Amino acid sequence: MSTVVETDVLIVGSGPAGASAALALSTYGVPNIVVTRYGSLADTPRAHITNQRTMEVLRDLGVEQDVIAQATPQHLMGNTTFCTGLAGEELGRVRSWGNDPLVQAAHELASPTRMCDMPQHLMEPVLVDTAVARGTSLRFQTEYLSHTQDADGVTVTVRDRLRGDTYEIRAKYLIGADGGRSKVAADAGLPMSGQMGVAGSINIVFEADLAKYTAHRPSTLYWVLAPGATVGGIGAGLVRCVRPWNEWLIVWGYDVTAGAPDLTTEYAESVVRQLVGDDEIPVTIKSSSAWTVNEMYAETYSAGRVFCAGDATHRHPPSNGLGSNTSIQDSYNLAWKLKLVLDGIAAPKLLDTYTAERAPIGKQVVTRANRSIGETAPIFEALDGLSPQTPEQLWANIAARKDATEAAEKQRARLREAIAFKVYEFNAHGVDLNQRYTSDAVVPDGTPAETFARDPELHHQPTSRPGARIPHAWLTSGTRTLSTLDTVGNGRFTLLTGIGGESWIRAAEAQDVEIATVVVGPGQQYEDPYGDWARLSEISDAGALLVRPDGFVAFRHASAAPDAEALLSDALRRILGHA
């Protein structure tokens, strides 16, 4: 073997989880290497929905505007359409991805960011290029083979797929971001719950000018109810817009027990024709691939010095658009903790909070995504389209909804209700933003357990309680307007207080760990012109919030405290694993 390569963190995989881990670590100044067995980054769109929380992460890491420049904007995402084909009959629509007027208002109140549609083959270069520019070493055609751990680090054996030889990389920590068939997770023995291969699906990437069928009802997703659409797949046939209005991806199901069909160009084109419903329009097939719908999540995200993130730990269908979002947020949660441990500021115990905080989110995401598939069935039920029947019978059932009869009126009502219920897939704002962490890196403040006034999957509920993301409010600083989220992050802790909170400022300045300080109030560094922060902070002017590098509240004290330094020191000892 050749000379051992050394680094602080080795990342296996260059997808959303691996790329964002590298970006965050390099932003924080942590030496890291990314290896990928492939010769390039993603060459197909795959993941695409990018929600507000992920955009907040990318905002903090300095690449939000790079993503916005290439992404399909929110206003072109939201006329989710159910139809018999793009050229066929429309059955109904759902205002989606924050485009319902009431939901749009909730989005604007919740975050300084807007969600967008950023296909994976465009997202990965933004993350990886910036990571490399900031210090990441990237090795293509380098395959992870195995790892061994000891008290001081991890020795990883990799194979150079160009030369054919193997060599070792010695790292203090290893991140397995190698996808749904993660060898790192398997080698680490991470316990998993659920099952793989629940159903079969096919992705077909193609080019076609479909503007005449879509531009008047702009959307990311067009759902097609057609014969065979309930076999495998994700609940119905799907035509997904990659780039308006000429790049597309179709998802179509197959019987997983019978195996995937032969993915010839002819077969792919036949599926495209069936779902588009136009036999004349020119179509160019770019690629096709088979995959399986999975329902599996890791119960533990780490083993010793090995950590896993992304699809390695939560494997689920693309419903709700949660995959890359959860992956990026996993890595963001882990990166600052690794930084503080490697710098000797935090004890290794801090790293145990990664599983405690992210595993419940992964389980929730897997459950929600699979439940969304089942919630498509009532649309077919409203059209009597689930029982075996001829295509002619299905078309007759669909046509029957137009009759001037009591039965048809009831059918129309059932169809409207079934389509409207898909809001749990397409407008689950609470799933995106209501994450709450319970771990040793969060100090409870003794307040009663939180209750939700509305459905926590559909509606975001801001709070400053420890374990929640800091609420967004617009502040001013001179002529600048910025979000409360813009005052935190940047890889360090932040303490927010107001007029009368001088003891908290002194306490922050007395700590050994870097803590930025933010004072909000009339005549202060930051002002609250709309009064929103005074309401959302849930503390008095002289109270304090200690916010972690990832934007989550770690400690809250509602008022001034003569022993502020002792309180803050004790909180930090607990958060950093020294207690």
Order of alpha helices (4+ residues) and beta strands (2+ residues): beta-alpha-beta-beta-alpha-alpha-beta-beta-alpha-beta-alpha-beta-beta-beta-beta-alpha-beta-alpha-beta-beta-beta-alpha-beta-beta-beta-beta-alpha-alpha-alpha-alpha-alpha-alpha-alpha-beta-beta-beta-alpha-beta-alpha-beta-beta-alpha
